[in-house]
Amino acid sequence: MKSYRKLYETARPFIIALWLSLLFLPFKGISAALILFIAISVFFVSSKYLLKYKNTTARGKTFAGYRLKAAELFSGRFSVVARYLLMCLLLLIPFLFRDYFIDVAILAGIYIILALGLNVVVGFTGLLNLGFVAFYAIGAYSYALLNIRFGLDFWSALPFSVVLTSVAGFLLAVPALRLRGDYLAIVTLGFGEITRLILNNWDSVTRGPNGISGIAPPVIMSVSLGKLSFYYYLVLFFVIVTVFITRRVYTSRIGRAWVAIREDEIASSVTGINTTLYKLYACAFGAFWAGLAGTSIRS
């Protein structure tokens, strides 16, 4: 049994590398997938030896008369360098890949914003919301209607869309938060289905299954962002803003109250936290980012 486990531990990095290469195969072909397999395999093998080196330094190895600390080597400078390298890679994606991959990256960025908004409700506060995608649809359709029917451009319609979505999240939370657990999940799931059916059947306004086309792309200083590479940087900017603000809110007083409600709502109410008010904050704040994600979707 131990021999099989040891064999699995040895082969696991190569299995992961093979799986990622197969996923990359439709984008760049077999030669690029093979190069990616080799690169990921080398990375895993080298990381394994670096972790061994980390363990030896943590046990008190010295170098040139100084005590080496693994936390300083790997948690400080290494993480900062990796962060900057990742940011450089994200900035260079439009120059390294074709339009199809850029389009996938844009969609991934929009889903990241949506997931961060959902994390506020489910992850921070612990409220099971199964109809969160309805706010995404409300944000997308509100911007489309404001642009097509009223002629508002992206930047003029953006505040209206996100505020409308936040208000929708607040209004849903007022009756829904009287429930808990599975009952809350059922109510939010019903809200998502109702929203989908309304948008899909209200042909005179939403054009039904055909959707709304002809939406004008964002414009910055007379420069249209309709091109994929330009739109990618806009979505990347929104992702960075979303990550920054949600992390700041999580470490704030409101974020700590959300975490307290998630861990034990009764205990948090006893300590003086207005649980109903903070849960309303969470629903409205999470819906805000869902509206931003919906507004950012390309027509």
Secondary structure as a PSIPRED ss2 file (coil, helix, strand):
# PSIPRED VFORMAT (PSIPRED V4.0)

   1 M C   1.000  0.000  0.000
   2 K H   0.000  1.000  0.000
   3 S H   0.000  1.000  0.000
   4 Y H   0.000  1.000  0.000
   5 R H   0.000  1.000  0.000
   6 K H   0.000  1.000  0.000
   7 L H   0.000  1.000  0.000
   8 Y H   0.000  1.000  0.000
   9 E H   0.000  1.000  0.000
  10 T H   0.000  1.000  0.000
  11 A H   0.000  1.000  0.000
  12 R H   0.000  1.000  0.000
  13 P H   0.000  1.000  0.000
  14 F H   0.000  1.000  0.000
  15 I H   0.000  1.000  0.000
  16 I H   0.000  1.000  0.000
  17 A H   0.000  1.000  0.000
  18 L H   0.000  1.000  0.000
  19 W H   0.000  1.000  0.000
  20 L H   0.000  1.000  0.000
  21 S H   0.000  1.000  0.000
  22 L H   0.000  1.000  0.000
  23 L H   0.000  1.000  0.000
  24 F H   0.000  1.000  0.000
  25 L H   0.000  1.000  0.000
  26 P H   0.000  1.000  0.000
  27 F H   0.000  1.000  0.000
  28 K H   0.000  1.000  0.000
  29 G C   1.000  0.000  0.000
  30 I H   0.000  1.000  0.000
  31 S H   0.000  1.000  0.000
  32 A H   0.000  1.000  0.000
  33 A H   0.000  1.000  0.000
  34 L H   0.000  1.000  0.000
  35 I H   0.000  1.000  0.000
  36 L H   0.000  1.000  0.000
  37 F H   0.000  1.000  0.000
  38 I H   0.000  1.000  0.000
  39 A H   0.000  1.000  0.000
  40 I H   0.000  1.000  0.000
  41 S H   0.000  1.000  0.000
  42 V H   0.000  1.000  0.000
  43 F H   0.000  1.000  0.000
  44 F H   0.000  1.000  0.000
  45 V H   0.000  1.000  0.000
  46 S H   0.000  1.000  0.000
  47 S H   0.000  1.000  0.000
  48 K H   0.000  1.000  0.000
  49 Y H   0.000  1.000  0.000
  50 L H   0.000  1.000  0.000
  51 L H   0.000  1.000  0.000
  52 K H   0.000  1.000  0.000
  53 Y H   0.000  1.000  0.000
  54 K H   0.000  1.000  0.000
  55 N H   0.000  1.000  0.000
  56 T H   0.000  1.000  0.000
  57 T H   0.000  1.000  0.000
  58 A H   0.000  1.000  0.000
  59 R C   1.000  0.000  0.000
  60 G C   1.000  0.000  0.000
  61 K C   1.000  0.000  0.000
  62 T E   0.000  0.000  1.000
  63 F E   0.000  0.000  1.000
  64 A C   1.000  0.000  0.000
  65 G C   1.000  0.000  0.000
  66 Y E   0.000  0.000  1.000
  67 R E   0.000  0.000  1.000
  68 L C   1.000  0.000  0.000
  69 K C   1.000  0.000  0.000
  70 A H   0.000  1.000  0.000
  71 A H   0.000  1.000  0.000
  72 E H   0.000  1.000  0.000
  73 L H   0.000  1.000  0.000
  74 F H   0.000  1.000  0.000
  75 S H   0.000  1.000  0.000
  76 G H   0.000  1.000  0.000
  77 R H   0.000  1.000  0.000
  78 F H   0.000  1.000  0.000
  79 S H   0.000  1.000  0.000
  80 V H   0.000  1.000  0.000
  81 V H   0.000  1.000  0.000
  82 A H   0.000  1.000  0.000
  83 R H   0.000  1.000  0.000
  84 Y H   0.000  1.000  0.000
  85 L H   0.000  1.000  0.000
  86 L H   0.000  1.000  0.000
  87 M H   0.000  1.000  0.000
  88 C H   0.000  1.000  0.000
  89 L H   0.000  1.000  0.000
  90 L H   0.000  1.000  0.000
  91 L H   0.000  1.000  0.000
  92 L H   0.000  1.000  0.000
  93 I H   0.000  1.000  0.000
  94 P H   0.000  1.000  0.000
  95 F H   0.000  1.000  0.000
  96 L H   0.000  1.000  0.000
  97 F C   1.000  0.000  0.000
  98 R C   1.000  0.000  0.000
  99 D H   0.000  1.000  0.000
 100 Y H   0.000  1.000  0.000
 101 F H   0.000  1.000  0.000
 102 I H   0.000  1.000  0.000
 103 D H   0.000  1.000  0.000
 104 V H   0.000  1.000  0.000
 105 A H   0.000  1.000  0.000
 106 I H   0.000  1.000  0.000
 107 L H   0.000  1.000  0.000
 108 A H   0.000  1.000  0.000
 109 G H   0.000  1.000  0.000
 110 I H   0.000  1.000  0.000
 111 Y H   0.000  1.000  0.000
 112 I H   0.000  1.000  0.000
 113 I H   0.000  1.000  0.000
 114 L H   0.000  1.000  0.000
 115 A H   0.000  1.000  0.000
 116 L H   0.000  1.000  0.000
 117 G H   0.000  1.000  0.000
 118 L H   0.000  1.000  0.000
 119 N H   0.000  1.000  0.000
 120 V H   0.000  1.000  0.000
 121 V H   0.000  1.000  0.000
 122 V H   0.000  1.000  0.000
 123 G H   0.000  1.000  0.000
 124 F H   0.000  1.000  0.000
 125 T C   1.000  0.000  0.000
 126 G C   1.000  0.000  0.000
 127 L C   1.000  0.000  0.000
 128 L C   1.000  0.000  0.000
 129 N C   1.000  0.000  0.000
 130 L C   1.000  0.000  0.000
 131 G C   1.000  0.000  0.000
 132 F C   1.000  0.000  0.000
 133 V H   0.000  1.000  0.000
 134 A H   0.000  1.000  0.000
 135 F H   0.000  1.000  0.000
 136 Y H   0.000  1.000  0.000
 137 A H   0.000  1.000  0.000
 138 I H   0.000  1.000  0.000
 139 G H   0.000  1.000  0.000
 140 A H   0.000  1.000  0.000
 141 Y H   0.000  1.000  0.000
 142 S H   0.000  1.000  0.000
 143 Y H   0.000  1.000  0.000
 144 A H   0.000  1.000  0.000
 145 L H   0.000  1.000  0.000
 146 L H   0.000  1.000  0.000
 147 N H   0.000  1.000  0.000
 148 I H   0.000  1.000  0.000
 149 R H   0.000  1.000  0.000
 150 F H   0.000  1.000  0.000
 151 G C   1.000  0.000  0.000
 152 L C   1.000  0.000  0.000
 153 D C   1.000  0.000  0.000
 154 F H   0.000  1.000  0.000
 155 W H   0.000  1.000  0.000
 156 S H   0.000  1.000  0.000
 157 A H   0.000  1.000  0.000
 158 L H   0.000  1.000  0.000
 159 P H   0.000  1.000  0.000
 160 F H   0.000  1.000  0.000
 161 S H   0.000  1.000  0.000
 162 V H   0.000  1.000  0.000
 163 V H   0.000  1.000  0.000
 164 L H   0.000  1.000  0.000
 165 T H   0.000  1.000  0.000
 166 S H   0.000  1.000  0.000
 167 V H   0.000  1.000  0.000
 168 A H   0.000  1.000  0.000
 169 G H   0.000  1.000  0.000
 170 F H   0.000  1.000  0.000
 171 L H   0.000  1.000  0.000
 172 L H   0.000  1.000  0.000
 173 A H   0.000  1.000  0.000
 174 V H   0.000  1.000  0.000
 175 P H   0.000  1.000  0.000
 176 A H   0.000  1.000  0.000
 177 L C   1.000  0.000  0.000
 178 R C   1.000  0.000  0.000
 179 L C   1.000  0.000  0.000
 180 R C   1.000  0.000  0.000
 181 G H   0.000  1.000  0.000
 182 D H   0.000  1.000  0.000
 183 Y H   0.000  1.000  0.000
 184 L H   0.000  1.000  0.000
 185 A H   0.000  1.000  0.000
 186 I H   0.000  1.000  0.000
 187 V H   0.000  1.000  0.000
 188 T H   0.000  1.000  0.000
 189 L H   0.000  1.000  0.000
 190 G H   0.000  1.000  0.000
 191 F H   0.000  1.000  0.000
 192 G H   0.000  1.000  0.000
 193 E H   0.000  1.000  0.000
 194 I H   0.000  1.000  0.000
 195 T H   0.000  1.000  0.000
 196 R H   0.000  1.000  0.000
 197 L H   0.000  1.000  0.000
 198 I H   0.000  1.000  0.000
 199 L H   0.000  1.000  0.000
 200 N H   0.000  1.000  0.000
 201 N H   0.000  1.000  0.000
 202 W C   1.000  0.000  0.000
 203 D H   0.000  1.000  0.000
 204 S H   0.000  1.000  0.000
 205 V H   0.000  1.000  0.000
 206 T H   0.000  1.000  0.000
 207 R C   1.000  0.000  0.000
 208 G H   0.000  1.000  0.000
 209 P H   0.000  1.000  0.000
 210 N H   0.000  1.000  0.000
 211 G C   1.000  0.000  0.000
 212 I C   1.000  0.000  0.000
 213 S C   1.000  0.000  0.000
 214 G C   1.000  0.000  0.000
 215 I C   1.000  0.000  0.000
 216 A C   1.000  0.000  0.000
 217 P C   1.000  0.000  0.000
 218 P C   1.000  0.000  0.000
 219 V E   0.000  0.000  1.000
 220 I E   0.000  0.000  1.000
 221 M C   1.000  0.000  0.000
 222 S C   1.000  0.000  0.000
 223 V E   0.000  0.000  1.000
 224 S E   0.000  0.000  1.000
 225 L C   1.000  0.000  0.000
 226 G C   1.000  0.000  0.000
 227 K C   1.000  0.000  0.000
 228 L H   0.000  1.000  0.000
 229 S H   0.000  1.000  0.000
 230 F H   0.000  1.000  0.000
 231 Y H   0.000  1.000  0.000
 232 Y H   0.000  1.000  0.000
 233 Y H   0.000  1.000  0.000
 234 L H   0.000  1.000  0.000
 235 V H   0.000  1.000  0.000
 236 L H   0.000  1.000  0.000
 237 F H   0.000  1.000  0.000
 238 F H   0.000  1.000  0.000
 239 V H   0.000  1.000  0.000
 240 I H   0.000  1.000  0.000
 241 V H   0.000  1.000  0.000
 242 T H   0.000  1.000  0.000
 243 V H   0.000  1.000  0.000
 244 F H   0.000  1.000  0.000
 245 I H   0.000  1.000  0.000
 246 T H   0.000  1.000  0.000
 247 R H   0.000  1.000  0.000
 248 R H   0.000  1.000  0.000
 249 V H   0.000  1.000  0.000
 250 Y H   0.000  1.000  0.000
 251 T C   1.000  0.000  0.000
 252 S C   1.000  0.000  0.000
 253 R H   0.000  1.000  0.000
 254 I H   0.000  1.000  0.000
 255 G H   0.000  1.000  0.000
 256 R H   0.000  1.000  0.000
 257 A H   0.000  1.000  0.000
 258 W H   0.000  1.000  0.000
 259 V H   0.000  1.000  0.000
 260 A H   0.000  1.000  0.000
 261 I H   0.000  1.000  0.000
 262 R H   0.000  1.000  0.000
 263 E H   0.000  1.000  0.000
 264 D C   1.000  0.000  0.000
 265 E H   0.000  1.000  0.000
 266 I H   0.000  1.000  0.000
 267 A H   0.000  1.000  0.000
 268 S H   0.000  1.000  0.000
 269 S H   0.000  1.000  0.000
 270 V H   0.000  1.000  0.000
 271 T C   1.000  0.000  0.000
 272 G C   1.000  0.000  0.000
 273 I C   1.000  0.000  0.000
 274 N C   1.000  0.000  0.000
 275 T H   0.000  1.000  0.000
 276 T H   0.000  1.000  0.000
 277 L H   0.000  1.000  0.000
 278 Y H   0.000  1.000  0.000
 279 K H   0.000  1.000  0.000
 280 L H   0.000  1.000  0.000
 281 Y H   0.000  1.000  0.000
 282 A H   0.000  1.000  0.000
 283 C H   0.000  1.000  0.000
 284 A H   0.000  1.000  0.000
 285 F H   0.000  1.000  0.000
 286 G H   0.000  1.000  0.000
 287 A H   0.000  1.000  0.000
 288 F H   0.000  1.000  0.000
 289 W H   0.000  1.000  0.000
 290 A H   0.000  1.000  0.000
 291 G H   0.000  1.000  0.000
 292 L H   0.000  1.000  0.000
 293 A H   0.000  1.000  0.000
 294 G H   0.000  1.000  0.000
 295 T H   0.000  1.000  0.000
 296 S C   1.000  0.000  0.000
 297 I C   1.000  0.000  0.000
 298 R C   1.000  0.000  0.000
 299 S C   1.000  0.000  0.000
